[in-house]
Amino acid sequence: MQAKFPTESDDAAILPSPLQRLHHPLLHRYGVELWCKRDDLIHPAISGNKWRKLKYHLLHAKAQGKQHLLSFGGAYSNHIHALAAAGCQAGLRTTGIIRGESHAVSNSTLQDARRWGMDLVFVDRQSYRQRQDPEWLAQFAASDTLIVPEGGSSPLAIPGVAELVGEVPFSPDLWVLPCASGGTLAGLIAGKRQPEQILAIAVLKGGGFIADEVCRLHPAATSIPGWRIALDHHDGGYAKFSPALWLWVQDFSAQTGLPLEPIYSGKAMWGLFRELAAGRIAPGSKIIFIHTGGMQGLAGLKEQGRL
Ligand SMILES: *Cc1c(COP(=O)(O)O)cnc(C)c1O
């Protein structure tokens, strides 16, 4: 890839990302209207919310004269995949600290990352827990290194995500999105217009920490009303999903033409319809669902024989 930062001048980026109206019989039944903000289409390699979250990390790295990006993730991480692509495009060296033993992980996510020049360092789970310890990190980082937190969720992620609100030509009653580390939710809270509500679907079990994390990333969120995190649609936990969920997602994709995967976007869409069925969303609502991307993860699920 040529040396360029992923900003609006990035030729490969499609911005604003398309807004697609979705049609589904259940939407009539619940009396709501649904659009999808197709952030999955922003960039062929730097997917969805990771593009938004990385944008200001890369601009910051450039402004500070950094030459190297260091970050962390699991062997199928969308963030690691996006960071490798973004670094390659921007002419920055990248290192990914990967949780797990290397023999287990020659999957398509990491093959792409390697192809884009990322140095991969495999560490066991115990070492991985030290990833916030500056002394431990010193072995991988120098003065020209920008350390990007797991998932790309730092205060630098906020403005990039907030910008998506201004791309939408009307004000929805409700935004819906998947959440894990909370960085994308924090950015959306920062960007939303006052009366708009946000429903974040936690894709992991035990998501009670996420609200605190949102407020750490964007302290003003404590005094901004209108957002909530639904904790009971994790379907077993992070990266887990039942056959029923995956069937529902495939059926929904077939009916609407919207591609989804089961870890984030599909699970969140499923969660939205469970909220609708439970009567927790007001009839008449205009809803925008944010497709946060992550479609590269489907290849890994297929490799593992999980789909
Ligand atoms: C990383 C990721 C998320 C989670 O975003 P957070 O900011 O960590 O909450 C959601 N969707 C996709 C596709 C992702 O890759």
Ligand as a Chemical Component Dictionary entry (heavy atoms), coordinates in Angstrom:
data_LIG
# 
_chem_comp.id                   LIG 
_chem_comp.type                 NON-POLYMER 
_chem_comp.pdbx_formal_charge   0 
_chem_comp.three_letter_code    LIG 
# 
loop_
_chem_comp_atom.comp_id 
_chem_comp_atom.atom_id 
_chem_comp_atom.alt_atom_id 
_chem_comp_atom.type_symbol 
_chem_comp_atom.charge 
_chem_comp_atom.model_Cartn_x 
_chem_comp_atom.model_Cartn_y 
_chem_comp_atom.model_Cartn_z 
_chem_comp_atom.pdbx_ordinal 
LIG C1 C1 C 0 -13.895 -4.102 17.910 1  
LIG C2 C2 C 0 -15.266 -4.214 17.384 2  
LIG C3 C3 C 0 -16.394 -3.800 18.116 3  
LIG C4 C4 C 0 -16.301 -3.358 19.542 4  
LIG O1 O1 O 0 -16.016 -2.000 19.655 5  
LIG P1 P1 P 0 -15.644 -1.374 21.069 6  
LIG O2 O2 O 0 -15.227 -0.002 20.741 7  
LIG O3 O3 O 0 -14.494 -2.209 21.601 8  
LIG O4 O4 O 0 -16.794 -1.462 21.962 9  
LIG C5 C5 C 0 -17.632 -3.860 17.509 10 
LIG N1 N1 N 0 -17.770 -4.320 16.250 11 
LIG C6 C6 C 0 -16.717 -4.757 15.533 12 
LIG C7 C7 C 0 -16.958 -5.299 14.177 13 
LIG C8 C8 C 0 -15.442 -4.721 16.069 14 
LIG O5 O5 O 0 -14.403 -5.167 15.347 15 
# 
loop_
_chem_comp_bond.comp_id 
_chem_comp_bond.atom_id_1 
_chem_comp_bond.atom_id_2 
_chem_comp_bond.value_order 
_chem_comp_bond.pdbx_ordinal 
LIG C1 C2 SING 1  
LIG C2 C3 SING 2  
LIG C2 C8 DOUB 3  
LIG C3 C4 SING 4  
LIG C3 C5 DOUB 5  
LIG C4 O1 SING 6  
LIG O1 P1 SING 7  
LIG P1 O2 DOUB 8  
LIG P1 O3 SING 9  
LIG P1 O4 SING 10 
LIG C5 N1 SING 11 
LIG N1 C6 DOUB 12 
LIG C6 C7 SING 13 
LIG C6 C8 SING 14 
LIG C8 O5 SING 15 
# 
